[in-house]
Amino acid sequence: MPYLTRQKFQVPLDRDQVARDWNQRGYSCGVFTDPPGREWKDFVHATNELVTVMVGKLKLTIGAEEILAEPGDEVFIPKGVRHSVKNVSPSTTHWLYGYD
């Protein structure tokens, strides 16, 4: 399964639509709001994770691969894989995350 699906969701993003889609696929749906430069480093989860940017831009490192995610993109992070997420936007980034 590829890590990145470009423009999976229509922009402007409807959080409820994403939550319904993810819930049907067995995922939760929460929101993070990060200031410019905030980074979440070296996480490993026992579950798969999905990430979708609502506003802004994120750089995700999944294993050895770097991905730039923009609004509407969906990123799949497999369980057991080390990953980091950084807000590379000059402004606040709002993004959704969910676990199966």
C-alpha positions as CSV (number, residue, x, y, z in Angstrom):
1,M,0.0,0.0,0.0
2,P,1.5,3.4,-0.9
3,Y,2.0,5.9,1.9
4,L,0.5,8.9,0.1
5,T,-2.8,9.4,-1.7
6,R,-2.9,12.9,-3.2
7,Q,-6.2,14.8,-3.0
8,K,-8.0,11.9,-1.3
9,F,-10.5,14.4,0.1
10,Q,-12.0,17.6,-1.5
11,V,-10.7,20.9,-0.2
12,P,-11.8,22.8,1.8
13,L,-11.8,19.7,3.9
14,D,-14.9,18.6,5.7
15,R,-13.8,17.0,9.0
16,D,-17.1,15.1,9.4
17,Q,-16.7,13.6,5.9
18,V,-13.2,12.4,6.7
19,A,-14.3,11.0,10.1
20,R,-17.2,9.1,8.4
21,D,-14.8,7.7,5.7
22,W,-12.2,6.6,8.3
23,N,-14.8,5.2,10.7
24,Q,-16.1,3.0,7.9
25,R,-12.6,1.8,7.4
26,G,-12.1,1.1,11.1
27,Y,-10.1,4.2,12.1
28,S,-10.7,6.9,14.8
29,C,-10.4,10.6,13.9
30,G,-8.8,13.3,16.0
31,V,-7.3,16.7,15.3
32,F,-3.9,18.3,16.0
33,T,-3.2,22.0,15.7
34,D,0.6,22.7,15.4
35,P,2.4,26.1,15.2
36,P,5.1,26.5,12.5
37,G,8.1,24.3,13.1
38,R,6.5,21.9,15.6
39,E,7.8,18.4,15.1
40,W,6.7,15.1,16.5
41,K,9.8,12.8,16.3
42,D,10.4,9.1,16.1
43,F,7.0,7.6,17.0
44,V,6.2,3.9,16.6
45,H,2.6,2.7,17.1
46,A,1.2,-0.8,17.5
47,T,-1.7,0.2,15.1
48,N,-1.9,1.6,11.6
49,E,-2.3,5.4,11.4
50,L,-3.9,7.8,8.8
51,V,-3.1,11.5,8.5
52,T,-4.8,14.1,6.5
53,V,-3.9,17.8,6.4
54,M,-6.8,20.2,6.7
55,V,-4.9,23.5,6.5
56,G,-1.1,24.0,6.0
57,K,1.6,21.5,5.1
58,L,3.3,18.6,6.8
59,K,6.6,16.8,6.2
60,L,6.3,13.2,7.2
61,T,9.2,10.8,7.5
62,I,8.0,7.2,7.4
63,G,11.0,4.8,7.7
64,A,13.5,6.2,5.2
65,E,10.9,7.9,3.0
66,E,10.0,11.7,3.2
67,I,6.6,12.8,2.2
68,L,5.2,16.3,1.8
69,A,1.4,16.3,2.6
70,E,-0.9,19.1,1.7
71,P,-4.7,19.7,2.3
72,G,-6.8,16.8,1.1
73,D,-3.9,14.4,0.9
74,E,-4.1,11.2,3.0
75,V,-1.0,9.5,4.4
76,F,-0.9,5.9,5.6
77,I,1.6,5.0,8.3
78,P,1.9,1.2,8.9
79,K,2.0,-0.1,12.4
80,G,5.5,-0.8,13.7
81,V,7.2,1.8,11.4
82,R,9.2,4.7,13.0
83,H,7.8,8.0,11.8
84,S,8.0,11.8,12.4
85,V,5.7,14.6,11.5
86,K,6.7,18.3,11.1
87,N,4.7,21.4,10.3
88,V,6.7,23.0,7.4
89,S,4.1,25.6,6.8
90,P,4.9,29.3,7.7
91,S,1.6,29.3,9.6
92,T,-0.4,27.0,11.9
93,T,-1.3,23.6,10.4
94,H,-4.4,21.7,11.3
95,W,-4.4,18.0,10.6
96,L,-6.4,14.9,11.3
97,Y,-5.0,11.6,12.5
98,G,-6.6,8.2,13.2
99,Y,-5.7,4.8,14.4
100,D,-7.3,1.4,13.5
